Amino acid sequence: MVGGGQLARMTHEAGIPLGIKFKLLSDTPADSAAQVVSEVVIGDYRDLDTLRDFASGCDVITFDHEHVPLEHLRALEADGIAVRPGPDALRYAQDKGAMRERLTELGAPCPRHRIVRDVADVVAFAEEGEGFPVILKTVRGGYDGKGVWFVRSEADAADPFRAGVPVLAEEKVDFVRELAANVVRSPHGQAVAYPVVESRQVDGVCDTVIAPAPELSSELAGSAQELALRIAHELGVVGHLAVELFETPDGRILVNELAMRPHNSGHWTMDGAVTSQFANHVRAVLDLPLGDPRPRATWTVMANVLGGDYPDMYSAYLHCMARDPQLKIHMYGKDVKPGRKVGHVNTYGDDLGDVLERASHAAGYLRGTITE
């Protein structure tokens, strides 16, 4: 697996019961996954020689991020290495402009959008619709709200162009909430779909995920799952695909983003589904039969634990575990920094209000924003 973050850490954990030998390419030995994987190579994923040396002896290469240069992945494939997902699919996770163009060709519902060259082009794009505000995104490199600008006027539109990469303009969507449809697809075409979830964001970062999305009609949920499965098939995705969606006031869904790896909106599956997203990602990239994606409980809630000013989260275990013996805590071994994702908690049960409160309390107590 290329990338040493928490997604690699949890994917490695899912492979242990299957006896999978896991090899990791990590930036540093302190990275989340590098702390727990036995075979770690420290190196730069942007260097082709490093990638080739790392891939030697591997049956398959997969990723915990989408940033490896596509030309390097094509070189690995030419060397006979299985790359999953492959570069032809990953292109649409790396390049938002290419993603929008391809989804439009497929007839997938998307916000109004266009590549813009300069501030004047942004103004023209806004005037073609309902005016400002509009959303500007760098086509490459954005993550967790980075590389995204909420532009209220012409005066706000210059910053995105300073990054030196193409900029995508999108209409500001009037949405009632954000949803995510998570699916997994294997090389021979088997695919499974998890329940559609509601994803609640704070400052552009996922804060809470509710599975399944409350009060979502079976028709719209089915449409979202069908759309995600179709995108996975048409783009040739192998492994996990998260399709982030907007639900509009008139009952439609629009595609916001794609992620071709395990995803924050699927962390609830570790404790709330028969087979987690990580276990199914491992099965998919190894072309093993996929596991049951159905939920184990009526409701499961995932809450991210973000770093704050309280560095010793582990002393909070006594309170959290005693207060809620069913609570599931997953920490990533990261240094605590304000706003950094350092872990998540999962709660589940039959009463959504209770499940939400338990998750929120535990995440807040671990962060230090709740003290009783």
Steps between C-alpha positions, in 0.01 A plus 500: 500500500633840401445761772547465875193678636214372711323346201801274445510423872138385504534312168796311644291412805227359273752279320640340816222240547548392137873448547581767243865600490494879493780722370487877545660795321496783752638853508639464853528227767270710722204479261186337633529170312880483523466462877316167469602338168796262521641560150542872436693674224571869563503697177344752267202366300573767236831331410458225239810303604375495859161375385655230281723375782204501739272313257756224443353176631152646561194326356300822489545870579225712655487841668388701799508819289456590133813707439745258338590632151302314236802455274673313786203269539497429128869410526422254781227343288748469212730318744221246561385633839125500570399855598153526658332733440691558178617830352211518251259513795717705738521776242146598593584518870814706438356750252167664588467646151538159337261355757228754420545449126475122525202503738319737266564261211347222710192708576577510872335800671759768580497869599543748215875531446779618271878533495581872539817676388498821703288732713312634198404145408371445855283810471363377167424159651316662791296722269397200291326364807355676800809712568727478800577311717672222308737222604855488361718190527853421389460200272782312677623469855196604703404300810281556809398849391848600380511633146137611518382862513156644570510810278250774581615763252746582224741631762516154664575312178875556457641268769433162334700595190816557706544122542605475136262215411174508307195616692152351486199724561178348631166645588425527870248222552201564721502169685324373808776259602799305377476128435754234408452179304779249564549202268771241442579333168732210419699440179254240372210741547340388827381806693326580828335819626486619860201692637504866395615717790461861608830684536509811717786742436655764724736752334530278195600191701281196565382512861220241533362220283158342557426159351257470342410859410192590706169556317651423161240346274568149377468631143768765541725265697469242224573762236816606684623141533422427136684816393809411705505145362466631145783751549723224642424280199537769232826636646644153557552552874644204689470526877301749704328800343334777700261724310433817697159646419282804557131445574303797365172645637310363201608144575786456254859390549809660345852356497742711702826300516643153436753315718654172378619359832347432841326817613409686818131457421553123519677479837170408666520163323783386729245434774165553329513275191540127452810568289692827536604722211862411579440125491311529172770723351759231582276232352438704186861583417593132551197394291346301784122466539359812667339498844151594615463882525177498701480689832513313830288754690207731431726805531876548506664839553864584435648816654849619414733579788687818415804623683465794736702654779476183710783266394443206739190342351569157646426607857148571375448129427398432861207739477393410145514125544330503838224731376434295186621138502376455141714788373761413236810722497746502208813713545759551228824545697539858384644794691218721620473828310202737498251396233692188394310172462655277767229236530131425488233338712209279399174452689196298404152412619127528435444861615663753267493785752678285758755372248579854382538631855736219599723554196509878542577475872782250453664696215470824700639344817796347318571838345466681832209725405271309739624437852211323672 
